[in-house]
Amino acid sequence: MEFNQENLPKHIGIIMDGNRRWAKSKGKPISYGHKEGAKTLEKIVRYANQIGLEYITVYAFSTENWKRAEEEVNALMLLLQNYLDDYAKRADTENIRVKILGDISALSNGMQKSIQKCMERTKDNTGVTFNIALNYGGRDELLKATKKIANLVKNNEIQIEDITQQVMEDNLYTKGQPDLDLIIRTSGEKRLSGFLTWQSTYSEILFIDKNWPDFEEKDLDAAIIEYQKRTRNFGAN
């Protein structure tokens, strides 16, 4: 570990790209790539907790991913549900707090129950907050937040003049959490794909030419080192 422990990013986001192409490159089914990606995720989140990161958010399933083949979507949802059920049994012993970011109302009843159970079991943990962006879209989040605020105005709970950036942030899925300091996207693709649109305004971004199942702890170390080399002015000179 070569990075400066005193200058860790508070919040790291990861767009876990490349599971499917990794599987295809090995002549394996897509589901195998997602399973191996889940193992990588578990390893990285545990490591993030060990080194003292406060928040880590991963893009697990976007609102656009429903366009994929039904067989792949069903397999991915089952994998995610099993992942959450497993975390509900043991994440509290690892002191990891799990939160889901996204519209869970569109998910199956079984998935919703697994989500609620996992978040309830881990809500009092004091280690890293592990956010899973599930059925999440940046535009969708902003639209939902806007509707919430509009209802507050409609019900005379606030006035239009009272709407501030803080009011907007209080109606996002990440309420009470810091913005993303660093975003990592694997597989070499160079776009954010609607990942935490509001929260990524001043994020440092690192694109890594490695598929997600091959991502290792040393790659997270290298990303943090690169982050610490950059000067963040937030629009100032």
C-alpha positions as CSV (number, residue, x, y, z in Angstrom):
1,M,0.0,0.0,0.0
2,E,1.8,3.1,-1.3
3,F,-0.9,5.7,-1.1
4,N,-1.2,8.5,1.5
5,Q,-3.5,7.1,4.1
6,E,-4.2,10.7,5.3
7,N,-5.6,11.8,1.9
8,L,-8.0,9.0,1.0
9,P,-11.0,9.9,-1.2
10,K,-14.1,9.7,1.0
11,H,-16.3,8.4,-1.7
12,I,-15.3,6.1,-4.6
13,G,-17.6,5.1,-7.4
14,I,-17.0,2.1,-9.6
15,I,-18.6,1.3,-13.0
16,M,-18.0,-2.4,-13.1
17,D,-17.8,-2.9,-16.9
18,G,-16.5,-5.9,-18.8
19,N,-18.1,-9.0,-17.3
20,R,-19.7,-10.0,-20.5
21,R,-16.7,-9.4,-22.8
22,W,-14.5,-11.1,-20.2
23,A,-16.6,-14.2,-20.3
24,K,-16.8,-14.2,-24.1
25,S,-13.0,-13.9,-24.4
26,K,-12.7,-17.2,-22.4
27,G,-15.5,-19.0,-24.3
28,K,-17.7,-18.9,-21.3
29,P,-21.4,-18.0,-21.0
30,I,-22.3,-14.4,-19.9
31,S,-23.6,-15.6,-16.6
32,Y,-20.1,-16.9,-15.7
33,G,-18.7,-13.5,-16.3
34,H,-21.3,-11.9,-13.9
35,K,-20.6,-14.6,-11.2
36,E,-16.8,-13.9,-11.4
37,G,-17.6,-10.2,-11.3
38,A,-19.5,-10.7,-8.1
39,K,-16.5,-12.4,-6.6
40,T,-14.4,-9.4,-7.6
41,L,-16.9,-7.0,-6.0
42,E,-16.9,-8.9,-2.7
43,K,-13.1,-8.8,-2.6
44,I,-12.8,-5.1,-3.5
45,V,-15.5,-4.0,-1.0
46,R,-13.8,-6.0,1.8
47,Y,-10.5,-4.4,0.9
48,A,-12.1,-0.9,0.8
49,N,-13.3,-1.5,4.3
50,Q,-9.9,-2.7,5.4
51,I,-8.1,0.4,4.2
52,G,-10.6,2.8,5.7
53,L,-12.7,4.1,2.8
54,E,-15.9,5.7,4.0
55,Y,-18.1,5.2,1.0
56,I,-18.0,3.0,-2.1
57,T,-20.7,2.9,-4.7
58,V,-20.9,0.4,-7.6
59,Y,-23.1,0.4,-10.6
60,A,-24.8,-3.0,-10.6
61,F,-27.8,-2.6,-12.8
62,S,-29.0,0.5,-14.7
63,T,-32.5,1.5,-15.7
64,E,-31.3,0.8,-19.3
65,N,-30.1,-2.7,-18.6
66,W,-33.7,-4.0,-18.8
67,K,-33.1,-3.9,-22.6
68,R,-30.8,-6.8,-22.4
69,A,-31.9,-10.4,-23.1
70,E,-34.5,-11.6,-20.6
71,E,-32.4,-14.7,-19.8
72,E,-29.4,-12.5,-18.9
73,V,-31.5,-10.1,-16.8
74,N,-33.1,-12.9,-14.9
75,A,-29.8,-14.6,-14.2
76,L,-28.3,-11.3,-13.1
77,M,-31.2,-10.5,-10.8
78,L,-31.0,-13.9,-9.2
79,L,-27.2,-13.4,-8.7
80,L,-27.8,-10.0,-7.1
81,Q,-30.5,-11.4,-4.8
82,N,-28.3,-14.3,-3.6
83,Y,-25.5,-11.7,-3.1
84,L,-27.8,-9.6,-0.8
85,D,-29.1,-12.6,1.1
86,D,-25.5,-13.7,1.8
87,Y,-24.5,-10.2,2.9
88,A,-27.5,-10.1,5.3
89,K,-26.0,-13.1,7.0
90,R,-22.4,-12.0,7.3
91,A,-21.9,-8.3,6.4
92,D,-22.7,-7.2,9.9
93,T,-19.8,-9.2,11.2
94,E,-17.5,-7.4,8.7
95,N,-18.9,-4.0,9.9
96,I,-20.0,-3.1,6.3
97,R,-23.2,-1.0,5.9
98,V,-25.2,-1.9,2.7
99,K,-27.5,0.6,1.0
100,I,-29.4,0.3,-2.3
101,L,-29.6,3.3,-4.7
102,G,-32.3,3.1,-7.2
103,D,-36.0,2.5,-7.9
104,I,-36.6,-0.9,-6.2
105,S,-40.4,-0.7,-6.8
106,A,-39.8,-2.2,-10.2
107,L,-38.1,-5.2,-8.8
108,S,-39.6,-8.5,-7.8
109,N,-41.2,-8.9,-4.3
110,G,-38.5,-11.4,-3.4
111,M,-35.7,-9.0,-4.4
112,Q,-37.4,-6.1,-2.5
113,K,-37.5,-8.3,0.7
114,S,-33.9,-9.2,0.3
115,I,-32.9,-5.6,-0.1
116,Q,-34.8,-4.5,3.0
117,K,-33.5,-7.3,5.1
118,C,-29.9,-6.7,4.0
119,M,-30.1,-2.9,4.7
120,E,-31.8,-3.5,8.0
121,R,-29.3,-6.0,9.2
122,T,-26.3,-3.7,8.4
123,K,-27.7,-0.3,9.1
124,D,-25.9,0.2,12.4
125,N,-22.5,-0.9,11.1
126,T,-19.7,1.8,11.2
127,G,-17.3,0.6,8.5
128,V,-17.5,1.4,4.8
129,T,-20.9,2.3,3.4
130,F,-21.4,0.0,0.4
131,N,-23.9,1.5,-2.0
132,I,-25.3,-0.7,-4.8
133,A,-26.8,1.3,-7.6
134,L,-29.6,-1.1,-8.6
135,N,-32.2,-0.2,-11.3
136,Y,-30.5,3.2,-11.1
137,G,-30.3,5.9,-13.7
138,G,-28.9,9.4,-13.2
139,R,-31.7,11.2,-15.1
140,D,-34.3,9.0,-13.4
141,E,-32.9,10.0,-10.0
142,L,-33.0,13.7,-10.8
143,L,-36.5,13.4,-12.2
144,K,-37.7,11.6,-9.1
145,A,-36.0,14.2,-6.8
146,T,-37.6,17.1,-8.8
147,K,-41.1,15.5,-8.4
148,K,-40.6,15.2,-4.7
149,I,-39.6,18.8,-4.4
150,A,-42.5,19.8,-6.6
151,N,-44.9,18.0,-4.2
152,L,-43.3,19.9,-1.3
153,V,-44.1,23.2,-3.0
154,K,-47.6,22.0,-4.0
155,N,-48.3,21.1,-0.4
156,N,-47.0,24.4,0.8
157,E,-44.3,22.7,2.8
158,I,-41.6,24.9,1.1
159,Q,-41.7,27.9,-1.2
160,I,-40.0,28.0,-4.6
161,E,-37.5,30.4,-3.2
162,D,-36.5,27.8,-0.6
163,I,-35.2,25.4,-3.3
164,T,-31.5,25.2,-3.0
165,Q,-28.8,22.7,-3.9
166,Q,-29.1,21.3,-0.4
167,V,-32.8,20.7,-0.9
168,M,-32.0,18.8,-4.1
169,E,-29.4,16.7,-2.4
170,D,-31.8,15.9,0.4
171,N,-34.1,14.3,-2.1
172,L,-31.5,12.1,-3.9
173,Y,-30.8,8.5,-3.1
174,T,-27.4,9.5,-1.5
175,K,-28.9,11.9,1.0
176,G,-26.4,12.6,3.8
177,Q,-23.4,11.2,1.8
178,P,-20.6,13.2,0.2
179,D,-20.2,13.6,-3.6
180,L,-18.0,11.2,-5.5
181,D,-14.4,12.1,-5.2
182,L,-13.2,9.4,-7.7
183,I,-14.9,7.3,-10.3
184,I,-13.3,4.2,-11.8
185,R,-14.6,2.6,-14.9
186,T,-13.2,-0.7,-16.1
187,S,-13.0,-2.3,-19.6
188,G,-11.6,0.8,-21.3
189,E,-14.9,2.4,-22.1
190,K,-14.8,6.2,-21.6
191,R,-18.3,7.3,-20.5
192,L,-20.2,7.6,-17.3
193,S,-23.5,6.1,-18.5
194,G,-25.7,8.1,-16.2
195,F,-23.8,7.1,-13.0
196,L,-24.6,9.5,-10.1
197,T,-25.1,12.4,-12.5
198,W,-25.5,15.1,-9.7
199,Q,-22.9,13.6,-7.4
200,S,-20.2,13.3,-10.0
201,T,-20.0,17.0,-11.0
202,Y,-16.4,17.4,-9.7
203,S,-15.3,13.8,-9.6
204,E,-11.9,12.7,-10.7
205,I,-12.4,10.0,-13.4
206,L,-10.1,7.1,-14.2
207,F,-10.7,4.7,-17.1
208,I,-9.0,1.4,-16.7
209,D,-8.3,-0.9,-19.7
210,K,-9.1,-4.1,-17.7
211,N,-12.3,-6.0,-17.5
212,W,-14.0,-6.0,-14.1
213,P,-13.4,-9.7,-13.2
214,D,-9.7,-9.0,-13.5
215,F,-9.7,-6.0,-11.2
216,E,-7.6,-6.5,-8.1
217,E,-6.8,-4.7,-4.8
218,K,-3.6,-3.4,-6.4
219,D,-5.6,-1.7,-9.1
220,L,-7.6,0.1,-6.4
221,D,-4.3,1.1,-4.8
222,A,-3.1,2.5,-8.1
223,A,-6.3,4.4,-8.7
224,I,-6.0,6.0,-5.2
225,I,-2.4,7.0,-5.9
226,E,-3.4,8.6,-9.2
227,Y,-6.2,10.4,-7.4
228,Q,-3.8,11.8,-4.9
229,K,-1.5,13.1,-7.7
230,R,-4.3,15.3,-9.0
231,T,-5.1,18.9,-7.9
232,R,-8.7,19.5,-7.3
233,N,-9.8,23.2,-7.7
234,F,-13.6,22.7,-7.9
235,G,-13.8,25.5,-10.5
236,A,-11.3,27.9,-8.8
237,N,-8.0,28.9,-10.3
